[in-house]
Amino acid sequence: MTSFTYRRSFEVPWGDCDPAGIVFNPKFFTYFDTSTWLMFEAATGVKVHDFNAHYGLIGIALVDAGANFMKPVKFGDTIEVVSRVAEFRRTSFVVEHKILLGGDLRNEGNETRVWAVKHPDDPEKIKTAPIPEEVVKAFG
């Protein structure tokens, strides 16, 4: 379990909502994805747009995701996304996300991602690689 926690707040835009003004559930996965990348930037100090080149990656590929939608979030709400890496494994990691509205837990999600690099035998394919120790240490 890591100690680094990333928090960001924003106002829910109309374009993320259904006609009733409630956030369309798939949008939460966009919030989770954005928070994961920004969390890695905040922890490592490497800008999102430089991350892949810096570490020789194709990316931090999403291989599993889930969410629990407990209470609605609506257009104009200012929400906080709280994210942390729950577990680093050799080539993968698990991220936990919480969506808060005024401190009230509205939704939670999780992602399993892999450290993805080009396959050395076929650059059209990807493979996993060990997560660098410096990255793990950046998360405490």
ZADO-1210 file (C-alpha; in nm, 4 decimals, padded with zeros to 6 digits):
<atoms>
<atom x="00.0000" y="00.0000" z="00.0000" code="MET" pos="1"/>
<atom x="00.1343" y="00.3424" z="-00.0876" code="THR" pos="2"/>
<atom x="00.1070" y="00.6595" z="00.1155" code="SER" pos="3"/>
<atom x="00.0831" y="00.9097" z="-00.1721" code="PHE" pos="4"/>
<atom x="-00.2725" y="01.0332" z="-00.2298" code="THR" pos="5"/>
<atom x="-00.3695" y="01.2573" z="-00.5206" code="TYR" pos="6"/>
<atom x="-00.6683" y="01.4920" z="-00.5001" code="ARG" pos="7"/>
<atom x="-00.8265" y="01.7124" z="-00.7630" code="ARG" pos="8"/>
<atom x="-01.1499" y="01.9072" z="-00.7670" code="SER" pos="9"/>
<atom x="-01.3562" y="02.0332" z="-01.0569" code="PHE" pos="10"/>
<atom x="-01.7061" y="02.1421" z="-01.1474" code="GLU" pos="11"/>
<atom x="-01.9043" y="01.8843" z="-01.3446" code="VAL" pos="12"/>
<atom x="-01.9676" y="02.0192" z="-01.6965" code="PRO" pos="13"/>
<atom x="-02.3004" y="01.9816" z="-01.8777" code="TRP" pos="14"/>
<atom x="-02.1408" y="01.7688" z="-02.1504" code="GLY" pos="15"/>
<atom x="-02.0713" y="01.4915" z="-01.8957" code="ASP" pos="16"/>
<atom x="-02.4393" y="01.4615" z="-01.8071" code="CYS" pos="17"/>
<atom x="-02.7506" y="01.2937" z="-01.9406" code="ASP" pos="18"/>
<atom x="-03.0642" y="01.5015" z="-02.0188" code="PRO" pos="19"/>
<atom x="-03.1642" y="01.4879" z="-01.6502" code="ALA" pos="20"/>
<atom x="-02.8361" y="01.6600" z="-01.5546" code="GLY" pos="21"/>
<atom x="-02.6880" y="01.3512" z="-01.3875" code="ILE" pos="22"/>
<atom x="-02.3335" y="01.2420" z="-01.4771" code="VAL" pos="23"/>
<atom x="-02.3476" y="00.9631" z="-01.7355" code="PHE" pos="24"/>
<atom x="-02.1795" y="00.6668" z="-01.5595" code="ASN" pos="25"/>
<atom x="-01.9082" y="00.6030" z="-01.8232" code="PRO" pos="26"/>
<atom x="-01.7780" y="00.9565" z="-01.7620" code="LYS" pos="27"/>
<atom x="-01.6550" y="00.8444" z="-01.4202" code="PHE" pos="28"/>
<atom x="-01.4056" y="00.6181" z="-01.5968" code="PHE" pos="29"/>
<atom x="-01.2742" y="00.9263" z="-01.7774" code="THR" pos="30"/>
<atom x="-01.2391" y="01.0993" z="-01.4400" code="TYR" pos="31"/>
<atom x="-01.0512" y="00.7949" z="-01.3056" code="PHE" pos="32"/>
<atom x="-00.8198" y="00.7764" z="-01.6076" code="ASP" pos="33"/>
<atom x="-00.7362" y="01.1463" z="-01.5941" code="THR" pos="34"/>
<atom x="-00.6694" y="01.1280" z="-01.2212" code="SER" pos="35"/>
<atom x="-00.4396" y="00.8274" z="-01.2628" code="THR" pos="36"/>
<atom x="-00.2210" y="01.0096" z="-01.5155" code="TRP" pos="37"/>
<atom x="-00.2174" y="01.3313" z="-01.3106" code="LEU" pos="38"/>
<atom x="-00.1362" y="01.1311" z="-00.9969" code="MET" pos="39"/>
<atom x="00.1681" y="00.9800" z="-01.1686" code="PHE" pos="40"/>
<atom x="00.2747" y="01.3278" z="-01.2796" code="GLU" pos="41"/>
<atom x="00.2378" y="01.4645" z="-00.9264" code="ALA" pos="42"/>
<atom x="00.4232" y="01.1724" z="-00.7658" code="ALA" pos="43"/>
<atom x="00.7119" y="01.1407" z="-01.0117" code="THR" pos="44"/>
<atom x="00.7471" y="01.4992" z="-01.1291" code="GLY" pos="45"/>
<atom x="00.7362" y="01.3824" z="-01.4925" code="VAL" pos="46"/>
<atom x="00.4762" y="01.5661" z="-01.7022" code="LYS" pos="47"/>
<atom x="00.1963" y="01.3538" z="-01.8486" code="VAL" pos="48"/>
<atom x="00.2989" y="01.4397" z="-02.2054" code="HIS" pos="49"/>
<atom x="00.6610" y="01.3336" z="-02.1304" code="ASP" pos="50"/>
<atom x="00.5830" y="01.0235" z="-01.9246" code="PHE" pos="51"/>
<atom x="00.5969" y="00.7584" z="-02.1972" code="ASN" pos="52"/>
<atom x="00.9163" y="00.8939" z="-02.3534" code="ALA" pos="53"/>
<atom x="01.0812" y="00.9407" z="-02.0115" code="HIS" pos="54"/>
<atom x="01.0204" y="00.5795" z="-01.9074" code="TYR" pos="55"/>
<atom x="01.0380" y="00.4176" z="-02.2537" code="GLY" pos="56"/>
<atom x="00.6731" y="00.3173" z="-02.2404" code="LEU" pos="57"/>
<atom x="00.3814" y="00.2749" z="-02.4700" code="ILE" pos="58"/>
<atom x="00.1747" y="00.3621" z="-02.1649" code="GLY" pos="59"/>
<atom x="00.0251" y="00.2460" z="-01.8389" code="ILE" pos="60"/>
<atom x="-00.2311" y="00.0249" z="-02.0047" code="ALA" pos="61"/>
<atom x="-00.5683" y="-00.0362" z="-01.8444" code="LEU" pos="62"/>
<atom x="-00.6433" y="-00.4095" z="-01.8165" code="VAL" pos="63"/>
<atom x="-00.9321" y="-00.4088" z="-01.5677" code="ASP" pos="64"/>
<atom x="-01.1680" y="-00.1491" z="-01.4235" code="ALA" pos="65"/>
<atom x="-01.4687" y="-00.1415" z="-01.1973" code="GLY" pos="66"/>
<atom x="-01.6909" y="00.1053" z="-01.0195" code="ALA" pos="67"/>
<atom x="-01.9600" y="00.1272" z="-00.7589" code="ASN" pos="68"/>
<atom x="-02.2134" y="00.4011" z="-00.8364" code="PHE" pos="69"/>
<atom x="-02.3727" y="00.4788" z="-00.5006" code="MET" pos="70"/>
<atom x="-02.5180" y="00.8297" z="-00.5300" code="LYS" pos="71"/>
<atom x="-02.5730" y="01.0639" z="-00.8244" code="PRO" pos="72"/>
<atom x="-02.3426" y="01.3477" z="-00.9196" code="VAL" pos="73"/>
<atom x="-02.5033" y="01.6318" z="-01.1131" code="LYS" pos="74"/>
<atom x="-02.4247" y="01.9152" z="-01.3488" code="PHE" pos="75"/>
<atom x="-02.2572" y="02.1999" z="-01.1615" code="GLY" pos="76"/>
<atom x="-02.1506" y="01.9910" z="-00.8609" code="ASP" pos="77"/>
<atom x="-01.7937" y="02.0538" z="-00.7510" code="THR" pos="78"/>
<atom x="-01.6542" y="01.7084" z="-00.6895" code="ILE" pos="79"/>
<atom x="-01.3240" y="01.5855" z="-00.5545" code="GLU" pos="80"/>
<atom x="-01.1533" y="01.2807" z="-00.7027" code="VAL" pos="81"/>
<atom x="-00.9226" y="01.1142" z="-00.4509" code="VAL" pos="82"/>
<atom x="-00.6840" y="00.8585" z="-00.6003" code="SER" pos="83"/>
<atom x="-00.4058" y="00.6361" z="-00.4713" code="ARG" pos="84"/>
<atom x="-00.2108" y="00.3316" z="-00.5777" code="VAL" pos="85"/>
<atom x="-00.3361" y="00.0565" z="-00.3487" code="ALA" pos="86"/>
<atom x="-00.0765" y="-00.1947" z="-00.4638" code="GLU" pos="87"/>
<atom x="00.2311" y="-00.2106" z="-00.6827" code="PHE" pos="88"/>
<atom x="00.3102" y="-00.5514" z="-00.8246" code="ARG" pos="89"/>
<atom x="00.6089" y="-00.6403" z="-01.0434" code="ARG" pos="90"/>
<atom x="00.4579" y="-00.5262" z="-01.3769" code="THR" pos="91"/>
<atom x="00.1143" y="-00.4017" z="-01.2716" code="SER" pos="92"/>
<atom x="-00.0525" y="-00.1823" z="-01.0142" code="PHE" pos="93"/>
<atom x="-00.3993" y="-00.1214" z="-00.8710" code="VAL" pos="94"/>
<atom x="-00.5436" y="00.2294" z="-00.8368" code="VAL" pos="95"/>
<atom x="-00.8347" y="00.3146" z="-00.6107" code="GLU" pos="96"/>
<atom x="-01.0516" y="00.6214" z="-00.6735" code="HIS" pos="97"/>
<atom x="-01.3182" y="00.7896" z="-00.4636" code="LYS" pos="98"/>
<atom x="-01.5580" y="01.0582" z="-00.5870" code="ILE" pos="99"/>
<atom x="-01.6597" y="01.2956" z="-00.3088" code="LEU" pos="100"/>
<atom x="-01.9175" y="01.5720" z="-00.3029" code="LEU" pos="101"/>
<atom x="-01.8790" y="01.7961" z="00.0004" code="GLY" pos="102"/>
<atom x="-01.6903" y="01.5133" z="00.1724" code="GLY" pos="103"/>
<atom x="-01.9725" y="01.2652" z="00.1016" code="ASP" pos="104"/>
<atom x="-01.8662" y="00.9498" z="-00.0841" code="LEU" pos="105"/>
<atom x="-02.0683" y="00.9296" z="-00.4061" code="ARG" pos="106"/>
<atom x="-01.8837" y="00.6729" z="-00.6167" code="ASN" pos="107"/>
<atom x="-01.5720" y="00.4636" z="-00.6044" code="GLU" pos="108"/>
<atom x="-01.3699" y="00.2869" z="-00.8666" code="GLY" pos="109"/>
<atom x="-01.0621" y="00.0800" z="-00.9277" code="ASN" pos="110"/>
<atom x="-00.8241" y="00.0193" z="-01.2130" code="GLU" pos="111"/>
<atom x="-00.5600" y="-00.2429" z="-01.2748" code="THR" pos="112"/>
<atom x="-00.2914" y="-00.1186" z="-01.5105" code="ARG" pos="113"/>
<atom x="00.0270" y="-00.2631" z="-01.6542" code="VAL" pos="114"/>
<atom x="00.3613" y="-00.1045" z="-01.7352" code="TRP" pos="115"/>
<atom x="00.3456" y="-00.1522" z="-02.1137" code="ALA" pos="116"/>
<atom x="00.6437" y="-00.1407" z="-02.3510" code="VAL" pos="117"/>
<atom x="00.7038" y="-00.2373" z="-02.7131" code="LYS" pos="118"/>
<atom x="00.7680" y="-00.6052" z="-02.7619" code="HIS" pos="119"/>
<atom x="01.1368" y="-00.6447" z="-02.8572" code="PRO" pos="120"/>
<atom x="01.0614" y="-00.9051" z="-03.1271" code="ASP" pos="121"/>
<atom x="00.7638" y="-00.7272" z="-03.2823" code="ASP" pos="122"/>
<atom x="00.7240" y="-00.3492" z="-03.2396" code="PRO" pos="123"/>
<atom x="00.3559" y="-00.3819" z="-03.3373" code="GLU" pos="124"/>
<atom x="00.2947" y="-00.5742" z="-03.0134" code="LYS" pos="125"/>
<atom x="00.3213" y="-00.4723" z="-02.6517" code="ILE" pos="126"/>
<atom x="00.4423" y="-00.6548" z="-02.3442" code="LYS" pos="127"/>
<atom x="00.4639" y="-00.5782" z="-01.9770" code="THR" pos="128"/>
<atom x="00.7838" y="-00.4716" z="-01.8064" code="ALA" pos="129"/>
<atom x="00.8860" y="-00.4312" z="-01.4438" code="PRO" pos="130"/>
<atom x="00.7821" y="-00.1031" z="-01.2880" code="ILE" pos="131"/>
<atom x="01.0986" y="00.0971" z="-01.2101" code="PRO" pos="132"/>
<atom x="01.1876" y="00.1141" z="-00.8430" code="GLU" pos="133"/>
<atom x="01.2145" y="00.4948" z="-00.8664" code="GLU" pos="134"/>
<atom x="00.8454" y="00.5080" z="-00.9620" code="VAL" pos="135"/>
<atom x="00.7399" y="00.2842" z="-00.6750" code="VAL" pos="136"/>
<atom x="00.9495" y="00.4890" z="-00.4322" code="LYS" pos="137"/>
<atom x="00.7894" y="00.8117" z="-00.5566" code="ALA" pos="138"/>
<atom x="00.4606" y="00.6874" z="-00.4119" code="PHE" pos="139"/>
<atom x="00.6103" y="00.6314" z="-00.0656" code="GLY" pos="140"/>
</atoms>
